[in-house]
Structures are given as structure tokens and as C-alpha cells.
Amino acid sequence: MPRPPRALCLVLAILPLAACAAPSFRATPRYGTLAIDGEFGISSGSVTAGNDLQELGLEDDDGVFGARVEIDWGSPNFSFALSGSDHGGDGTLEAEISQGGTTIPAGEAVHSDFELGLGEAALTFDLVPGDLVDLGIGVGVLGIDLEWAITSQSTGDTIDTDEFVFVPVLALRGATQLGPVELSLLASGLDVEVDGDEASVYDLDFQALWRFTSDENALIGALVAGWRYLDFDLDYESDDDDEVDAEVSLNGPYLGLTLGF
């Protein structure tokens, strides 16, 4: 799977150039839910058909913890977010899956587990600075940690795989201030292909922030309500030389508390 580090290196290289300015800092722990949809296939050869994630029994995660940190020099603006979700349940295979000498046929009753970890860093520069409209573009990197395990309920055979991939992305940030309310959107994504492995990733993070402290206060306190949407399509060869095709869509609301200065 593609692991290009160039975007992350660029982000880290540019940060010291802005260190001479006095930045503002925000940290937002948040809690929400993520609904899941998509397909998954794995084969020792080539994946010819996928399995619907809901038919596999994967359920929505109603307890998703995450955090987002923003450091703003005016321009640039650096943001970093972490989150993780866990989806599991009982279902039925629509298409055969195989790994090494193990095969679980279509129609088999299975127990499925899917764990996802996400980390995203983005560095954006202002195109339209201001309180009424603030718009910036830049670059970033998305780290995706995938763990799949599918177990036959009749034989106990298990097929599992885990992979950590880096995907470079282009980033767009927009915000507007309406009195004590700030509306913002951070969007990122890219289609890449490296050595026959393909990745398509799109991430949208919308939030409404209501300040309960005045502008004169040095400390920032705000309540946050937001919506996260993530869609990725990964077609790659795993570390065990298996072909993996994962199409996953996740979305859901969250609440958070922003503190900063």
C-alpha cells in the first residue's frame, strides 16, 4: 500500500518558518458516533467480489472518542486530529475470502470485527483572511490503521489482516465568524497510485463552535457540535502478499469542548 512520506515531511519542514509569530492554540476533545457502510474483500489471488459490510454484521460505533488540535499563526494554520472506532457483529459472507491456505466460502455465517484508527495532519495557508470569511488551502497526510478479522462460525477458521498506510492529501479550510458562533469546514482528499496499489481518500470535518467566553478573555472556551464524513477506497497488497480491497464510508455527529488561548 502507498506510504509516501513527502506531504508529512513538507508539513513538518514548514512549521519552524512560522515559529517566530505568536500562535493561538486550541484543543478539542470530542465524542460521537460513526455509521459504517461499504465493502471488503481479501484473497490470496485477486479480489473478484466484495462483501457488504452490513451483511458481514459490522455495526455502527456509538462511542467514538477523538481529539483535534489547532495551532494558528494567522497564516499558516496547522491542525492535527486523532480518532478510532470499533465495529463488530455477526453476519454472512456474500463472496468467498481466502488467505494463505484458509478459505471461508460464500454463504458462511461469520463473526466480523473491524477496528479503525485515524490520524490526520494538515497545514493550510490563507487565501482570504478575515473574520467574516477565512479560506485557506494546503497539504497534509492521513494515516489509516486497519484491522480486519472474519471468523467462520461453523469451523472457527479466521482470516485477519492489519495494515497501516499513509496517504498524502490536499487540504481546504474555510471558516466564518457570526458573533459568538464560528462555523468551519476542513476538507481533504486525494487519489494516488504507487506500485500498483491504489488509494482514494476523502475526509470532511464540519463543526459549529459557540464561545462562552468573551473576546477579551485570554482563554478560549467553547462548545462544539460537528459532523465527520470519511470515505476511502484502498486496493493494495498486504504484508502477507494477499490482495485486499476495502471500500469504507463512515459518518456521524460529535460533541466536544474547545479550550485554548
C-alpha positions as CSV (number, residue, x, y, z in Angstrom):
1,M,0.0,0.0,0.0
2,P,1.3,3.5,-0.7
3,R,3.2,5.0,2.2
4,P,4.6,8.3,0.7
5,P,6.0,10.5,3.5
6,R,6.6,13.6,1.3
7,A,3.4,15.5,2.4
8,L,4.2,14.9,6.1
9,C,7.8,15.9,5.6
10,L,6.6,19.1,3.9
11,V,4.2,19.9,6.8
12,L,6.9,19.4,9.4
13,A,9.5,21.3,7.4
14,I,7.3,24.4,7.0
15,L,6.2,24.6,10.7
16,P,9.5,26.1,12.0
17,L,9.2,29.0,9.5
18,A,6.1,30.2,11.3
19,A,7.5,29.8,14.8
20,C,8.5,33.5,15.0
21,A,4.9,34.5,15.2
22,A,2.8,34.2,18.4
23,P,0.2,31.4,17.6
24,S,-3.2,30.8,19.0
25,F,-3.8,27.2,20.3
26,R,-7.0,25.2,20.5
27,A,-7.6,21.6,21.8
28,T,-10.9,19.9,21.3
29,P,-11.6,16.5,22.8
30,R,-14.8,15.1,21.3
31,Y,-17.2,12.2,21.5
32,G,-19.7,11.0,18.9
33,T,-20.9,8.1,16.7
34,L,-19.9,6.7,13.4
35,A,-22.2,4.8,11.0
36,I,-20.4,2.4,8.6
37,D,-21.0,1.3,5.1
38,G,-19.0,-0.2,2.2
39,E,-17.4,-3.5,1.1
40,F,-14.5,-5.7,2.0
41,G,-12.7,-8.4,0.1
42,I,-9.4,-10.4,0.6
43,S,-7.9,-13.1,-1.5
44,S,-4.7,-15.0,-1.9
45,G,-5.1,-14.3,-5.6
46,S,-7.2,-11.3,-6.9
47,V,-10.4,-10.0,-5.3
48,T,-13.2,-10.5,-7.8
49,A,-16.2,-9.6,-5.5
50,G,-16.6,-7.8,-2.2
51,N,-18.7,-8.4,0.9
52,D,-21.2,-5.7,2.0
53,L,-20.1,-4.5,5.5
54,Q,-23.6,-4.6,6.9
55,E,-24.1,-8.1,5.6
56,L,-20.9,-9.1,7.4
57,G,-22.6,-7.8,10.6
58,L,-20.5,-4.7,11.2
59,E,-22.5,-2.3,13.4
60,D,-22.2,1.4,13.9
61,D,-19.9,2.6,16.8
62,D,-21.9,4.7,19.3
63,G,-18.9,5.6,21.4
64,V,-16.2,7.2,19.3
65,F,-13.6,9.3,21.2
66,G,-11.3,11.7,19.3
67,A,-9.4,14.9,19.6
68,R,-8.4,17.8,17.4
69,V,-5.6,20.3,18.0
70,E,-5.2,23.6,16.0
71,I,-2.3,26.0,16.0
72,D,-2.9,29.2,14.2
73,W,-0.2,31.7,13.2
74,G,-2.7,33.7,11.2
75,S,-1.1,32.0,8.2
76,P,-0.3,29.1,8.2
77,N,-2.8,27.1,10.2
78,F,-1.8,23.7,11.5
79,S,-4.3,21.1,12.6
80,F,-3.9,17.5,13.9
81,A,-6.7,15.1,14.6
82,L,-6.9,11.6,16.1
83,S,-9.8,9.2,16.4
84,G,-10.7,5.5,16.5
85,S,-13.7,3.3,16.1
86,D,-14.6,-0.3,16.6
87,H,-17.2,-2.2,14.6
88,G,-18.3,-5.8,15.1
89,G,-21.1,-8.3,14.8
90,D,-22.4,-11.5,13.2
91,G,-23.4,-11.8,9.6
92,T,-23.0,-13.8,6.4
93,L,-20.4,-13.8,3.6
94,E,-21.6,-12.8,0.2
95,A,-18.3,-13.6,-1.5
96,E,-15.6,-16.1,-0.7
97,I,-12.5,-14.8,1.1
98,S,-9.1,-16.5,1.4
99,Q,-5.7,-16.1,3.0
100,G,-2.8,-18.5,2.6
101,G,-4.3,-22.0,2.8
102,T,-7.5,-20.8,4.6
103,T,-10.8,-20.2,2.7
104,I,-14.2,-19.2,4.0
105,P,-16.8,-19.8,1.3
106,A,-19.7,-17.6,0.3
107,G,-22.9,-18.2,2.4
108,E,-20.9,-19.0,5.6
109,A,-22.1,-17.5,8.9
110,V,-19.3,-15.4,10.3
111,H,-18.3,-13.2,13.2
112,S,-16.7,-10.0,11.9
113,D,-14.5,-7.4,13.6
114,F,-13.2,-4.2,12.2
115,E,-11.0,-1.6,14.1
116,L,-10.1,1.7,12.5
117,G,-7.6,4.3,13.7
118,L,-7.3,7.6,12.0
119,G,-4.7,10.4,12.3
120,E,-4.6,13.5,10.1
121,A,-2.2,16.4,9.9
122,A,-2.9,19.4,7.6
123,L,-1.1,22.7,7.0
124,T,-3.1,25.4,5.2
125,F,-2.2,29.0,4.1
126,D,-4.7,31.8,3.9
127,L,-6.2,32.8,0.6
128,V,-8.9,35.0,2.0
129,P,-8.1,36.0,5.6
130,G,-10.6,37.7,7.8
131,D,-13.3,37.1,10.5
132,L,-16.3,37.1,8.1
133,V,-14.7,34.7,5.6
134,D,-11.4,32.8,6.3
135,L,-10.3,30.5,3.5
136,G,-7.1,28.6,3.1
137,I,-5.5,25.7,1.1
138,G,-2.6,23.5,1.8
139,V,-1.3,19.9,2.1
140,G,-1.4,17.2,4.7
141,V,-1.3,13.5,5.3
142,L,-3.8,10.9,6.5
143,G,-2.7,7.9,8.5
144,I,-5.2,4.9,8.4
145,D,-4.8,1.9,10.7
146,L,-7.0,-1.0,9.6
147,E,-7.6,-4.3,11.4
148,W,-9.9,-6.9,10.0
149,A,-10.9,-10.3,11.4
150,I,-13.6,-12.6,10.0
151,T,-14.2,-15.9,11.7
152,S,-16.3,-18.8,10.4
153,Q,-19.0,-19.7,13.0
154,S,-19.0,-23.4,11.8
155,T,-15.3,-24.2,11.5
156,G,-13.6,-21.5,13.6
157,D,-11.3,-20.6,10.7
158,T,-10.2,-16.9,10.9
159,I,-8.9,-14.7,8.2
160,D,-7.4,-11.5,9.5
161,T,-5.2,-8.7,8.3
162,D,-3.9,-5.4,9.6
163,E,-2.3,-2.5,7.8
164,F,-1.1,1.0,8.5
165,V,-1.0,3.3,5.5
166,F,-0.1,6.9,4.9
167,V,-1.9,8.8,2.2
168,P,-0.9,12.4,1.1
169,V,-3.8,14.8,0.7
170,L,-4.7,18.2,-0.4
171,A,-6.5,20.3,2.2
172,L,-9.0,23.1,2.2
173,R,-10.0,25.1,5.3
174,G,-12.9,27.5,5.5
175,A,-14.5,29.4,8.4
176,T,-16.8,32.3,9.2
177,Q,-17.5,34.2,12.4
178,L,-21.1,35.1,13.3
179,G,-20.9,36.8,16.7
180,P,-20.1,34.1,19.3
181,V,-20.6,31.3,16.7
182,E,-17.9,30.1,14.4
183,L,-18.7,27.7,11.5
184,S,-15.8,25.9,10.0
185,L,-15.0,23.1,7.5
186,L,-11.8,21.2,7.0
187,A,-11.8,19.1,3.8
188,S,-9.0,16.9,2.5
189,G,-8.5,14.2,0.0
190,L,-6.6,12.7,-3.0
191,D,-6.4,9.8,-5.4
192,V,-3.0,8.2,-5.5
193,E,-1.4,5.1,-7.1
194,V,2.0,3.7,-6.2
195,D,3.5,0.4,-7.5
196,G,0.0,-0.9,-8.5
197,D,-1.5,-0.1,-5.1
198,E,-4.4,2.4,-5.2
199,A,-5.9,4.7,-2.6
200,S,-8.7,7.2,-2.8
201,V,-9.5,9.2,0.4
202,Y,-11.9,12.0,1.2
203,D,-12.4,13.5,4.6
204,L,-14.8,16.2,5.7
205,D,-15.0,17.7,9.2
206,F,-17.7,20.3,9.8
207,Q,-18.1,22.0,13.1
208,A,-20.1,24.8,14.8
209,L,-18.4,26.4,17.7
210,W,-20.1,28.6,20.3
211,R,-17.9,30.6,22.6
212,F,-19.0,31.0,26.2
213,T,-16.0,33.4,26.9
214,S,-15.7,36.9,25.6
215,D,-13.1,38.0,23.1
216,E,-11.3,40.0,25.8
217,N,-10.5,36.8,27.7
218,A,-7.1,35.3,27.1
219,L,-8.5,31.8,27.5
220,I,-10.9,30.4,24.9
221,G,-13.8,28.3,26.0
222,A,-16.4,26.9,23.5
223,L,-18.9,24.2,23.0
224,V,-18.6,22.3,19.7
225,A,-21.1,20.3,17.6
226,G,-19.9,18.8,14.4
227,W,-20.2,16.1,11.7
228,R,-17.4,13.9,10.4
229,Y,-17.5,12.2,7.0
230,L,-14.8,9.8,5.8
231,D,-14.7,7.8,2.6
232,F,-11.8,5.7,1.5
233,D,-11.2,3.1,-1.2
234,L,-8.0,1.1,-0.7
235,D,-6.8,-1.6,-3.2
236,Y,-3.5,-3.0,-2.1
237,E,-1.2,-6.0,-1.4
238,S,-0.9,-6.7,2.3
239,D,2.3,-7.6,4.1
240,D,1.3,-11.3,3.7
241,D,1.0,-10.8,-0.1
242,D,-2.8,-11.1,0.0
243,E,-4.9,-8.8,-2.3
244,V,-7.1,-6.5,-0.2
245,D,-9.9,-4.3,-1.5
246,A,-11.6,-2.2,1.2
247,E,-14.3,0.5,0.4
248,V,-15.4,2.1,3.6
249,S,-17.7,5.1,4.3
250,L,-18.0,6.4,7.8
251,N,-20.1,9.4,9.0
252,G,-21.7,10.7,12.2
253,P,-22.1,13.6,14.6
254,Y,-20.0,14.5,17.6
255,L,-19.9,16.9,20.5
256,G,-16.9,18.5,22.0
257,L,-15.4,21.2,24.3
258,T,-12.7,23.6,23.0
259,L,-10.1,25.1,25.3
260,G,-7.3,27.3,24.2
261,F,-5.6,30.7,24.2
